[in-house]
Every structure is written in C-alpha cells, then in structure tokens.
Amino acid sequence: MNSNTELGEFLKVRRALVSPAGDGGPRRRVPGLRREEVAVLAGVSTDYYTQLEQGRHKRPSESVLGALA
C-alpha cells in the first residue's frame, strides 16, 4: 500500500465517523459526511478532495492536510 492509498483510506474512515450537524435532514444511506461537505469545511474543491480520497493526488500541501485535520 502506498502513502496515497493510506491517506485515502484514512480520509474515508474519518469522514464516516463525523455526523452531519442537525440530524433533522433526510436519511443517508452511508454514515458520516458527504465528500462535498468535507471539501467545503476544508476549503478545497470537491474534485480535489475526491482525488485525495481515491489516492489520485500525489502530494497534498501541509495547509490542505491541516485543513482536513
């Protein structure tokens, strides 16, 4: 497993553990936040976040990693 894949797996697991605020919305098929929601919170595009999660982006900057943390 390479570090890109490890980062992607970590992001997926962490995203699944975070509940959306206000639980009064429609039921979700998958637990946790949607990729779009994480991207907005981290200040990155949904496409970029998806690339990180899928291990397709080589080197995210420290500021992006900090925002995701």
N, CA, C and O atoms as a Tripos MOL2 file, in Angstrom:
@<TRIPOS>MOLECULE
protein
  276   275    69     0     0
PROTEIN
NO_CHARGES

@<TRIPOS>ATOM
      1 N           0.8480   -1.1770    0.0000 N.3       1 MET1
      2 CA          0.0000    0.0000    0.0000 C.3       1 MET1
      3 C           0.8940    1.2400    0.0000 C.2       1 MET1
      4 O           1.8500    1.3120    0.7710 O.2       1 MET1
      5 N           0.5910    2.2110   -0.8550 N.am      2 ASN2
      6 CA          1.4130    3.4160   -0.8620 C.3       2 ASN2
      7 C           0.7960    4.4870    0.0190 C.2       2 ASN2
      8 O          -0.3300    4.3400    0.4950 O.2       2 ASN2
      9 N           1.5360    5.5650    0.2310 N.am      3 SER3
     10 CA          1.0560    6.6090    1.1410 C.3       3 SER3
     11 C          -0.1950    7.3050    0.6180 C.2       3 SER3
     12 O          -1.0160    7.7660    1.4100 O.2       3 SER3
     13 N          -0.3560    7.3890   -0.7190 N.am      4 ASN4
     14 CA         -1.5680    7.9970   -1.2750 C.3       4 ASN4
     15 C          -2.7950    7.1600   -0.9250 C.2       4 ASN4
     16 O          -3.8390    7.7010   -0.5600 O.2       4 ASN4
     17 N          -2.6640    5.8500   -1.0360 N.am      5 THR5
     18 CA         -3.7680    4.9510   -0.7010 C.3       5 THR5
     19 C          -4.0580    4.9960    0.7910 C.2       5 THR5
     20 O          -5.2170    4.9840    1.2060 O.2       5 THR5
     21 N          -3.0100    5.0470    1.5900 N.am      6 GLU6
     22 CA         -3.1920    5.1190    3.0470 C.3       6 GLU6
     23 C          -3.9210    6.4000    3.4400 C.2       6 GLU6
     24 O          -4.8150    6.3660    4.2850 O.2       6 GLU6
     25 N          -3.5490    7.5290    2.8350 N.am      7 LEU7
     26 CA         -4.2350    8.7820    3.1210 C.3       7 LEU7
     27 C          -5.6980    8.6740    2.7240 C.2       7 LEU7
     28 O          -6.5750    9.1020    3.4740 O.2       7 LEU7
     29 N          -5.9710    8.1080    1.5550 N.am      8 GLY8
     30 CA         -7.3510    7.9560    1.0880 C.3       8 GLY8
     31 C          -8.1830    7.1110    2.0310 C.2       8 GLY8
     32 O          -9.3200    7.4650    2.3440 O.2       8 GLY8
     33 N          -7.6290    5.9990    2.4870 N.am      9 GLU9
     34 CA         -8.3520    5.1370    3.4310 C.3       9 GLU9
     35 C          -8.6020    5.8660    4.7500 C.2       9 GLU9
     36 O          -9.6850    5.7630    5.3260 O.2       9 GLU9
     37 N          -7.6130    6.5910    5.2150 N.am     10 PHE10
     38 CA         -7.7660    7.3620    6.4460 C.3      10 PHE10
     39 C          -8.8940    8.3840    6.3050 C.2      10 PHE10
     40 O          -9.7320    8.5160    7.1970 O.2      10 PHE10
     41 N          -8.9120    9.1060    5.1840 N.am     11 LEU11
     42 CA         -9.9510   10.1140    4.9650 C.3      11 LEU11
     43 C         -11.3420    9.4870    4.9240 C.2      11 LEU11
     44 O         -12.2840   10.0390    5.4920 O.2      11 LEU11
     45 N         -11.4790    8.3470    4.2620 N.am     12 LYS12
     46 CA        -12.7770    7.6610    4.1930 C.3      12 LYS12
     47 C         -13.2670    7.2590    5.5790 C.2      12 LYS12
     48 O         -14.4290    7.4730    5.9250 O.2      12 LYS12
     49 N         -12.3710    6.6760    6.3650 N.am     13 VAL13
     50 CA        -12.7490    6.2280    7.7100 C.3      13 VAL13
     51 C         -13.1520    7.4150    8.5710 C.2      13 VAL13
     52 O         -14.1720    7.3650    9.2590 O.2      13 VAL13
     53 N         -12.3690    8.4730    8.5410 N.am     14 ARG14
     54 CA        -12.6620    9.6480    9.3670 C.3      14 ARG14
     55 C         -13.9620   10.3230    8.9300 C.2      14 ARG14
     56 O         -14.7440   10.7690    9.7690 O.2      14 ARG14
     57 N         -14.1920   10.3960    7.6210 N.am     15 ARG15
     58 CA        -15.4150   11.0290    7.1070 C.3      15 ARG15
     59 C         -16.6450   10.2700    7.5800 C.2      15 ARG15
     60 O         -17.6690   10.8770    7.8940 O.2      15 ARG15
     61 N         -16.5500    8.9480    7.6320 N.am     16 ALA16
     62 CA        -17.6840    8.1240    8.0590 C.3      16 ALA16
     63 C         -18.0030    8.3000    9.5370 C.2      16 ALA16
     64 O         -19.1290    8.0450    9.9660 O.2      16 ALA16
     65 N         -17.0180    8.7350   10.3170 N.am     17 LEU17
     66 CA        -17.2160    8.8760   11.7630 C.3      17 LEU17
     67 C         -17.8400   10.2110   12.1760 C.2      17 LEU17
     68 O         -18.2980   10.3520   13.3100 O.2      17 LEU17
     69 N         -17.8610   11.1800   11.2750 N.am     18 VAL18
     70 CA        -18.3730   12.5080   11.6050 C.3      18 VAL18
     71 C         -19.8370   12.6020   11.2040 C.2      18 VAL18
     72 O         -20.1830   12.4200   10.0370 O.2      18 VAL18
     73 N         -20.6910   12.8860   12.1760 N.am     19 SER19
     74 CA        -22.1200   13.0100   11.8960 C.3      19 SER19
     75 C         -22.4350   14.4010   11.3670 C.2      19 SER19
     76 O         -21.8560   15.3870   11.8220 O.2      19 SER19
     77 N         -23.3500   14.4820   10.4080 N.am     20 PRO20
     78 CA        -23.7660   15.8030    9.9270 C.3      20 PRO20
     79 C         -24.4940   16.5620   11.0270 C.2      20 PRO20
     80 O         -25.2010   15.9710   11.8430 O.2      20 PRO20
     81 N         -24.3140   17.8640   11.0390 N.am     21 ALA21
     82 CA        -24.9840   18.7110   12.0360 C.3      21 ALA21
     83 C         -26.4780   18.7430   11.7680 C.2      21 ALA21
     84 O         -26.9080   18.7260   10.6150 O.2      21 ALA21
     85 N         -27.2510   18.7900   12.8070 N.am     22 GLY22
     86 CA        -28.6800   18.9780   12.6780 C.3      22 GLY22
     87 C         -29.4620   17.7370   12.3190 C.2      22 GLY22
     88 O         -30.6200   17.8850   11.9270 O.2      22 GLY22
     89 N         -28.9710   16.5960   12.4100 N.am     23 ASP23
     90 CA        -29.5950   15.3150   12.1180 C.3      23 ASP23
     91 C         -31.0550   15.3310   11.6870 C.2      23 ASP23
     92 O         -31.6530   14.2600   11.5840 O.2      23 ASP23
     93 N         -31.6550   16.4730   11.4330 N.am     24 GLY24
     94 CA        -33.0570   16.5250   11.0380 C.3      24 GLY24
     95 C         -33.2670   16.3830    9.5470 C.2      24 GLY24
     96 O         -34.4070   16.4080    9.0820 O.2      24 GLY24
     97 N         -32.1900   16.2340    8.7830 N.am     25 GLY25
     98 CA        -32.2920   16.1310    7.3340 C.3      25 GLY25
     99 C         -32.7170   14.7510    6.8870 C.2      25 GLY25
    100 O         -33.0500   13.8870    7.6980 O.2      25 GLY25
    101 N         -32.7000   14.5620    5.5730 N.am     26 PRO26
    102 CA        -33.0970   13.2490    5.0460 C.3      26 PRO26
    103 C         -32.1250   12.1550    5.4900 C.2      26 PRO26
    104 O         -30.9450   12.4130    5.7310 O.2      26 PRO26
    105 N         -32.6420   10.9350    5.5920 N.am     27 ARG27
    106 CA        -31.8000    9.8030    5.9980 C.3      27 ARG27
    107 C         -30.7400    9.5630    4.9360 C.2      27 ARG27
    108 O         -30.9750    9.7480    3.7420 O.2      27 ARG27
    109 N         -29.5880    9.1550    5.3920 N.am     28 ARG28
    110 CA        -28.4870    8.8900    4.4740 C.3      28 ARG28
    111 C         -28.2370    7.3930    4.4040 C.2      28 ARG28
    112 O         -28.3910    6.6800    5.3950 O.2      28 ARG28
    113 N         -27.8540    6.9290    3.2330 N.am     29 ARG29
    114 CA        -27.5520    5.5040    3.0630 C.3      29 ARG29
    115 C         -26.1970    5.1490    3.6660 C.2      29 ARG29
    116 O         -25.9760    4.0130    4.0850 O.2      29 ARG29
    117 N         -25.2980    6.1200    3.7090 N.am     30 VAL30
    118 CA        -23.9460    5.8880    4.2190 C.3      30 VAL30
    119 C         -23.7210    6.8130    5.4130 C.2      30 VAL30
    120 O         -24.0670    7.9920    5.3520 O.2      30 VAL30
    121 N         -23.1440    6.2910    6.4980 N.am     31 PRO31
    122 CA        -22.9210    7.1450    7.6640 C.3      31 PRO31
    123 C         -21.8750    8.2210    7.3910 C.2      31 PRO31
    124 O         -21.0060    8.0600    6.5340 O.2      31 PRO31
    125 N         -21.9760    9.3040    8.1250 N.am     32 GLY32
    126 CA        -20.9560   10.3490    8.0450 C.3      32 GLY32
    127 C         -21.2790   11.4380    7.0490 C.2      32 GLY32
    128 O         -22.3780   11.5170    6.4990 O.2      32 GLY32
    129 N         -20.2750   12.2780    6.8390 N.am     33 LEU33
    130 CA        -20.4200   13.4040    5.9290 C.3      33 LEU33
    131 C         -20.2300   12.9630    4.4780 C.2      33 LEU33
    132 O         -19.5790   11.9570    4.1940 O.2      33 LEU33
    133 N         -20.8100   13.7340    3.5830 N.am     34 ARG34
    134 CA        -20.5730   13.5250    2.1630 C.3      34 ARG34
    135 C         -19.2340   14.1680    1.8040 C.2      34 ARG34
    136 O         -18.7470   15.0510    2.5110 O.2      34 ARG34
    137 N         -18.6540   13.7160    0.7040 N.am     35 ARG35
    138 CA        -17.3840   14.3110    0.2630 C.3      35 ARG35
    139 C         -17.5110   15.8160    0.0780 C.2      35 ARG35
    140 O         -16.6090   16.5700    0.4430 O.2      35 ARG35
    141 N         -18.6290   16.2510   -0.4870 N.am     36 GLU36
    142 CA        -18.8430   17.6770   -0.7320 C.3      36 GLU36
    143 C         -18.8090   18.4660    0.5720 C.2      36 GLU36
    144 O         -18.2740   19.5730    0.6200 O.2      36 GLU36
    145 N         -19.3750   17.9010    1.6150 N.am     37 GLU37
    146 CA        -19.4170   18.5820    2.9040 C.3      37 GLU37
    147 C         -18.0210   18.7070    3.5140 C.2      37 GLU37
    148 O         -17.6710   19.7440    4.0770 O.2      37 GLU37
    149 N         -17.2360   17.6510    3.3970 N.am     38 VAL38
    150 CA        -15.8640   17.7070    3.9120 C.3      38 VAL38
    151 C         -15.0540   18.7250    3.1220 C.2      38 VAL38
    152 O         -14.2910   19.4970    3.7030 O.2      38 VAL38
    153 N         -15.2150   18.7320    1.8130 N.am     39 ALA39
    154 CA        -14.4800   19.6640    0.9680 C.3      39 ALA39
    155 C         -14.7900   21.1100    1.3460 C.2      39 ALA39
    156 O         -13.8810   21.9350    1.4410 O.2      39 ALA39
    157 N         -16.0580   21.4180    1.5610 N.am     40 VAL40
    158 CA        -16.4470   22.7790    1.9500 C.3      40 VAL40
    159 C         -15.8110   23.1450    3.2910 C.2      40 VAL40
    160 O         -15.2660   24.2390    3.4450 O.2      40 VAL40
    161 N         -15.8800   22.2380    4.2520 N.am     41 LEU41
    162 CA        -15.3040   22.5100    5.5690 C.3      41 LEU41
    163 C         -13.7900   22.7070    5.5050 C.2      41 LEU41
    164 O         -13.2370   23.5010    6.2660 O.2      41 LEU41
    165 N         -13.1230   21.9950    4.6070 N.am     42 ALA42
    166 CA        -11.6670   22.0960    4.4790 C.3      42 ALA42
    167 C         -11.2350   23.2240    3.5410 C.2      42 ALA42
    168 O         -10.0550   23.5700    3.4830 O.2      42 ALA42
    169 N         -12.1940   23.7950    2.8060 N.am     43 GLY43
    170 CA        -11.8570   24.8930    1.8990 C.3      43 GLY43
    171 C         -11.1680   24.4350    0.6230 C.2      43 GLY43
    172 O         -10.3380   25.1540    0.0670 O.2      43 GLY43
    173 N         -11.5140   23.2320    0.1570 N.am     44 VAL44
    174 CA        -10.9630   22.7230   -1.1020 C.3      44 VAL44
    175 C         -12.1270   22.3250   -2.0070 C.2      44 VAL44
    176 O         -13.2670   22.2170   -1.5560 O.2      44 VAL44
    177 N         -11.8310   22.1120   -3.2750 N.am     45 SER45
    178 CA        -12.8950   21.7000   -4.1830 C.3      45 SER45
    179 C         -13.2670   20.2390   -3.9260 C.2      45 SER45
    180 O         -12.4640   19.4530   -3.4240 O.2      45 SER45
    181 N         -14.4930   19.9040   -4.2800 N.am     46 THR46
    182 CA        -14.9500   18.5240   -4.1290 C.3      46 THR46
    183 C         -14.1070   17.5910   -4.9960 C.2      46 THR46
    184 O         -13.7670   16.4860   -4.5730 O.2      46 THR46
    185 N         -13.7730   18.0290   -6.1990 N.am     47 ASP47
    186 CA        -12.9610   17.2130   -7.0850 C.3      47 ASP47
    187 C         -11.5900   16.9360   -6.4680 C.2      47 ASP47
    188 O         -11.1100   15.8040   -6.5190 O.2      47 ASP47
    189 N         -10.9690   17.9330   -5.8990 N.am     48 TYR48
    190 CA         -9.6550   17.7620   -5.2760 C.3      48 TYR48
    191 C          -9.7490   16.8040   -4.0840 C.2      48 TYR48
    192 O          -8.9150   15.9120   -3.9310 O.2      48 TYR48
    193 N         -10.7660   16.9940   -3.2480 N.am     49 TYR49
    194 CA        -10.9390   16.0910   -2.1030 C.3      49 TYR49
    195 C         -11.1490   14.6570   -2.5780 C.2      49 TYR49
    196 O         -10.5840   13.7250   -2.0050 O.2      49 TYR49
    197 N         -11.9530   14.4740   -3.6150 N.am     50 THR50
    198 CA        -12.2030   13.1420   -4.1620 C.3      50 THR50
    199 C         -10.8990   12.5190   -4.6580 C.2      50 THR50
    200 O         -10.6600   11.3310   -4.4420 O.2      50 THR50
    201 N         -10.0580   13.3080   -5.3200 N.am     51 GLN51
    202 CA         -8.7670   12.8070   -5.7840 C.3      51 GLN51
    203 C          -7.9020   12.3550   -4.6050 C.2      51 GLN51
    204 O          -7.2360   11.3220   -4.6820 O.2      51 GLN51
    205 N          -7.9130   13.1230   -3.5240 N.am     52 LEU52
    206 CA         -7.1450   12.7400   -2.3350 C.3      52 LEU52
    207 C          -7.6660   11.4280   -1.7650 C.2      52 LEU52
    208 O          -6.8890   10.5300   -1.4390 O.2      52 LEU52
    209 N          -8.9770   11.3240   -1.6470 N.am     53 GLU53
    210 CA         -9.5740   10.1340   -1.0500 C.3      53 GLU53
    211 C          -9.3450    8.8920   -1.9150 C.2      53 GLU53
    212 O          -9.2220    7.7840   -1.3930 O.2      53 GLU53
    213 N          -9.2900    9.0750   -3.2030 N.am     54 GLN54
    214 CA         -9.0800    7.9520   -4.1050 C.3      54 GLN54
    215 C          -7.6010    7.6690   -4.3710 C.2      54 GLN54
    216 O          -7.2690    6.7630   -5.1370 O.2      54 GLN54
    217 N          -6.7170    8.4380   -3.7440 N.am     55 GLY55
    218 CA         -5.2910    8.2180   -3.9000 C.3      55 GLY55
    219 C          -4.7340    8.6520   -5.2410 C.2      55 GLY55
    220 O          -3.6790    8.1750   -5.6600 O.2      55 GLY55
    221 N          -5.4380    9.5620   -5.9250 N.am     56 ARG56
    222 CA         -5.0010   10.0080   -7.2500 C.3      56 ARG56
    223 C          -4.1770   11.2820   -7.2050 C.2      56 ARG56
    224 O          -3.6550   11.6990   -8.2390 O.2      56 ARG56
    225 N          -4.0390   11.9140   -6.0540 N.am     57 HIS57
    226 CA         -3.2510   13.1400   -5.9460 C.3      57 HIS57
    227 C          -1.9800   12.8160   -5.1820 C.2      57 HIS57
    228 O          -2.0310   12.2220   -4.1050 O.2      57 HIS57
    229 N          -0.8470   13.2010   -5.7360 N.am     58 LYS58
    230 CA          0.4480   12.7800   -5.2080 C.3      58 LYS58
    231 C           0.8300   13.4150   -3.8760 C.2      58 LYS58
    232 O           1.1500   12.7060   -2.9220 O.2      58 LYS58
    233 N           0.8000   14.7440   -3.8040 N.am     59 ARG59
    234 CA          1.3260   15.4180   -2.6090 C.3      59 ARG59
    235 C           0.4520   16.5870   -2.1780 C.2      59 ARG59
    236 O           0.6400   17.7050   -2.6570 O.2      59 ARG59
    237 N          -0.4900   16.3490   -1.2880 N.am     60 PRO60
    238 CA         -1.2630   17.4880   -0.7770 C.3      60 PRO60
    239 C          -0.3600   18.3700    0.0690 C.2      60 PRO60
    240 O           0.5530   17.8820    0.7350 O.2      60 PRO60
    241 N          -0.6210   19.6640    0.0400 N.am     61 SER61
    242 CA          0.1940   20.5990    0.8230 C.3      61 SER61
    243 C          -0.0970   20.4340    2.3110 C.2      61 SER61
    244 O          -1.1080   19.8570    2.7100 O.2      61 SER61
    245 N           0.8150   20.9520    3.1060 N.am     62 GLU62
    246 CA          0.6190   20.9020    4.5580 C.3      62 GLU62
    247 C          -0.6120   21.6820    4.9710 C.2      62 GLU62
    248 O          -1.2970   21.3040    5.9220 O.2      62 GLU62
    249 N          -0.9040   22.7750    4.2610 N.am     63 SER63
    250 CA         -2.0910   23.5710    4.6190 C.3      63 SER63
    251 C          -3.3750   22.7840    4.3420 C.2      63 SER63
    252 O          -4.3380   22.8790    5.1030 O.2      63 SER63
    253 N          -3.3910   22.0100    3.2550 N.am     64 VAL64
    254 CA         -4.5730   21.1790    2.9560 C.3      64 VAL64
    255 C          -4.7100   20.0860    4.0110 C.2      64 VAL64
    256 O          -5.8060   19.8470    4.5180 O.2      64 VAL64
    257 N          -3.6150   19.4280    4.3420 N.am     65 LEU65
    258 CA         -3.6650   18.3920    5.3700 C.3      65 LEU65
    259 C          -4.1220   18.9830    6.7000 C.2      65 LEU65
    260 O          -4.8960   18.3560    7.4240 O.2      65 LEU65
    261 N          -3.6510   20.1810    7.0250 N.am     66 GLY66
    262 CA         -4.0900   20.8460    8.2500 C.3      66 GLY66
    263 C          -5.5710   21.1700    8.2360 C.2      66 GLY66
    264 O          -6.2560   21.0170    9.2470 O.2      66 GLY66
    265 N          -6.0630   21.6130    7.1010 N.am     67 ALA67
    266 CA         -7.4990   21.9300    6.9860 C.3      67 ALA67
    267 C          -8.3450   20.6690    7.1230 C.2      67 ALA67
    268 O          -9.4310   20.7090    7.7010 O.2      67 ALA67
    269 N          -7.8590   19.5650    6.6000 N.am     68 LEU68
    270 CA         -8.5970   18.3150    6.7030 C.3      68 LEU68
    271 C          -8.5530   17.7530    8.1240 C.2      68 LEU68
    272 O          -9.4770   17.0650    8.5570 O.2      68 LEU68
    273 N          -7.4900   18.0470    8.8310 N.am     69 ALA69
    274 CA         -7.3590   17.5690   10.2120 C.3      69 ALA69
    275 C          -8.3650   18.2680   11.0870 C.2      69 ALA69
    276 O          -8.4220   18.0100   12.2900 O.2      69 ALA69
@<TRIPOS>BOND
     1     1     2 1
     2     2     3 1
     3     3     4 2
     4     3     5 am
     5     5     6 1
     6     6     7 1
     7     7     8 2
     8     7     9 am
     9     9    10 1
    10    10    11 1
    11    11    12 2
    12    11    13 am
    13    13    14 1
    14    14    15 1
    15    15    16 2
    16    15    17 am
    17    17    18 1
    18    18    19 1
    19    19    20 2
    20    19    21 am
    21    21    22 1
    22    22    23 1
    23    23    24 2
    24    23    25 am
    25    25    26 1
    26    26    27 1
    27    27    28 2
    28    27    29 am
    29    29    30 1
    30    30    31 1
    31    31    32 2
    32    31    33 am
    33    33    34 1
    34    34    35 1
    35    35    36 2
    36    35    37 am
    37    37    38 1
    38    38    39 1
    39    39    40 2
    40    39    41 am
    41    41    42 1
    42    42    43 1
    43    43    44 2
    44    43    45 am
    45    45    46 1
    46    46    47 1
    47    47    48 2
    48    47    49 am
    49    49    50 1
    50    50    51 1
    51    51    52 2
    52    51    53 am
    53    53    54 1
    54    54    55 1
    55    55    56 2
    56    55    57 am
    57    57    58 1
    58    58    59 1
    59    59    60 2
    60    59    61 am
    61    61    62 1
    62    62    63 1
    63    63    64 2
    64    63    65 am
    65    65    66 1
    66    66    67 1
    67    67    68 2
    68    67    69 am
    69    69    70 1
    70    70    71 1
    71    71    72 2
    72    71    73 am
    73    73    74 1
    74    74    75 1
    75    75    76 2
    76    75    77 am
    77    77    78 1
    78    78    79 1
    79    79    80 2
    80    79    81 am
    81    81    82 1
    82    82    83 1
    83    83    84 2
    84    83    85 am
    85    85    86 1
    86    86    87 1
    87    87    88 2
    88    87    89 am
    89    89    90 1
    90    90    91 1
    91    91    92 2
    92    91    93 am
    93    93    94 1
    94    94    95 1
    95    95    96 2
    96    95    97 am
    97    97    98 1
    98    98    99 1
    99    99   100 2
   100    99   101 am
   101   101   102 1
   102   102   103 1
   103   103   104 2
   104   103   105 am
   105   105   106 1
   106   106   107 1
   107   107   108 2
   108   107   109 am
   109   109   110 1
   110   110   111 1
   111   111   112 2
   112   111   113 am
   113   113   114 1
   114   114   115 1
   115   115   116 2
   116   115   117 am
   117   117   118 1
   118   118   119 1
   119   119   120 2
   120   119   121 am
   121   121   122 1
   122   122   123 1
   123   123   124 2
   124   123   125 am
   125   125   126 1
   126   126   127 1
   127   127   128 2
   128   127   129 am
   129   129   130 1
   130   130   131 1
   131   131   132 2
   132   131   133 am
   133   133   134 1
   134   134   135 1
   135   135   136 2
   136   135   137 am
   137   137   138 1
   138   138   139 1
   139   139   140 2
   140   139   141 am
   141   141   142 1
   142   142   143 1
   143   143   144 2
   144   143   145 am
   145   145   146 1
   146   146   147 1
   147   147   148 2
   148   147   149 am
   149   149   150 1
   150   150   151 1
   151   151   152 2
   152   151   153 am
   153   153   154 1
   154   154   155 1
   155   155   156 2
   156   155   157 am
   157   157   158 1
   158   158   159 1
   159   159   160 2
   160   159   161 am
   161   161   162 1
   162   162   163 1
   163   163   164 2
   164   163   165 am
   165   165   166 1
   166   166   167 1
   167   167   168 2
   168   167   169 am
   169   169   170 1
   170   170   171 1
   171   171   172 2
   172   171   173 am
   173   173   174 1
   174   174   175 1
   175   175   176 2
   176   175   177 am
   177   177   178 1
   178   178   179 1
   179   179   180 2
   180   179   181 am
   181   181   182 1
   182   182   183 1
   183   183   184 2
   184   183   185 am
   185   185   186 1
   186   186   187 1
   187   187   188 2
   188   187   189 am
   189   189   190 1
   190   190   191 1
   191   191   192 2
   192   191   193 am
   193   193   194 1
   194   194   195 1
   195   195   196 2
   196   195   197 am
   197   197   198 1
   198   198   199 1
   199   199   200 2
   200   199   201 am
   201   201   202 1
   202   202   203 1
   203   203   204 2
   204   203   205 am
   205   205   206 1
   206   206   207 1
   207   207   208 2
   208   207   209 am
   209   209   210 1
   210   210   211 1
   211   211   212 2
   212   211   213 am
   213   213   214 1
   214   214   215 1
   215   215   216 2
   216   215   217 am
   217   217   218 1
   218   218   219 1
   219   219   220 2
   220   219   221 am
   221   221   222 1
   222   222   223 1
   223   223   224 2
   224   223   225 am
   225   225   226 1
   226   226   227 1
   227   227   228 2
   228   227   229 am
   229   229   230 1
   230   230   231 1
   231   231   232 2
   232   231   233 am
   233   233   234 1
   234   234   235 1
   235   235   236 2
   236   235   237 am
   237   237   238 1
   238   238   239 1
   239   239   240 2
   240   239   241 am
   241   241   242 1
   242   242   243 1
   243   243   244 2
   244   243   245 am
   245   245   246 1
   246   246   247 1
   247   247   248 2
   248   247   249 am
   249   249   250 1
   250   250   251 1
   251   251   252 2
   252   251   253 am
   253   253   254 1
   254   254   255 1
   255   255   256 2
   256   255   257 am
   257   257   258 1
   258   258   259 1
   259   259   260 2
   260   259   261 am
   261   261   262 1
   262   262   263 1
   263   263   264 2
   264   263   265 am
   265   265   266 1
   266   266   267 1
   267   267   268 2
   268   267   269 am
   269   269   270 1
   270   270   271 1
   271   271   272 2
   272   271   273 am
   273   273   274 1
   274   274   275 1
   275   275   276 2
@<TRIPOS>SUBSTRUCTURE
     1 MET1         2 RESIDUE 1 A MET
     2 ASN2         6 RESIDUE 1 A ASN
     3 SER3        10 RESIDUE 1 A SER
     4 ASN4        14 RESIDUE 1 A ASN
     5 THR5        18 RESIDUE 1 A THR
     6 GLU6        22 RESIDUE 1 A GLU
     7 LEU7        26 RESIDUE 1 A LEU
     8 GLY8        30 RESIDUE 1 A GLY
     9 GLU9        34 RESIDUE 1 A GLU
    10 PHE10       38 RESIDUE 1 A PHE
    11 LEU11       42 RESIDUE 1 A LEU
    12 LYS12       46 RESIDUE 1 A LYS
    13 VAL13       50 RESIDUE 1 A VAL
    14 ARG14       54 RESIDUE 1 A ARG
    15 ARG15       58 RESIDUE 1 A ARG
    16 ALA16       62 RESIDUE 1 A ALA
    17 LEU17       66 RESIDUE 1 A LEU
    18 VAL18       70 RESIDUE 1 A VAL
    19 SER19       74 RESIDUE 1 A SER
    20 PRO20       78 RESIDUE 1 A PRO
    21 ALA21       82 RESIDUE 1 A ALA
    22 GLY22       86 RESIDUE 1 A GLY
    23 ASP23       90 RESIDUE 1 A ASP
    24 GLY24       94 RESIDUE 1 A GLY
    25 GLY25       98 RESIDUE 1 A GLY
    26 PRO26      102 RESIDUE 1 A PRO
    27 ARG27      106 RESIDUE 1 A ARG
    28 ARG28      110 RESIDUE 1 A ARG
    29 ARG29      114 RESIDUE 1 A ARG
    30 VAL30      118 RESIDUE 1 A VAL
    31 PRO31      122 RESIDUE 1 A PRO
    32 GLY32      126 RESIDUE 1 A GLY
    33 LEU33      130 RESIDUE 1 A LEU
    34 ARG34      134 RESIDUE 1 A ARG
    35 ARG35      138 RESIDUE 1 A ARG
    36 GLU36      142 RESIDUE 1 A GLU
    37 GLU37      146 RESIDUE 1 A GLU
    38 VAL38      150 RESIDUE 1 A VAL
    39 ALA39      154 RESIDUE 1 A ALA
    40 VAL40      158 RESIDUE 1 A VAL
    41 LEU41      162 RESIDUE 1 A LEU
    42 ALA42      166 RESIDUE 1 A ALA
    43 GLY43      170 RESIDUE 1 A GLY
    44 VAL44      174 RESIDUE 1 A VAL
    45 SER45      178 RESIDUE 1 A SER
    46 THR46      182 RESIDUE 1 A THR
    47 ASP47      186 RESIDUE 1 A ASP
    48 TYR48      190 RESIDUE 1 A TYR
    49 TYR49      194 RESIDUE 1 A TYR
    50 THR50      198 RESIDUE 1 A THR
    51 GLN51      202 RESIDUE 1 A GLN
    52 LEU52      206 RESIDUE 1 A LEU
    53 GLU53      210 RESIDUE 1 A GLU
    54 GLN54      214 RESIDUE 1 A GLN
    55 GLY55      218 RESIDUE 1 A GLY
    56 ARG56      222 RESIDUE 1 A ARG
    57 HIS57      226 RESIDUE 1 A HIS
    58 LYS58      230 RESIDUE 1 A LYS
    59 ARG59      234 RESIDUE 1 A ARG
    60 PRO60      238 RESIDUE 1 A PRO
    61 SER61      242 RESIDUE 1 A SER
    62 GLU62      246 RESIDUE 1 A GLU
    63 SER63      250 RESIDUE 1 A SER
    64 VAL64      254 RESIDUE 1 A VAL
    65 LEU65      258 RESIDUE 1 A LEU
    66 GLY66      262 RESIDUE 1 A GLY
    67 ALA67      266 RESIDUE 1 A ALA
    68 LEU68      270 RESIDUE 1 A LEU
    69 ALA69      274 RESIDUE 1 A ALA
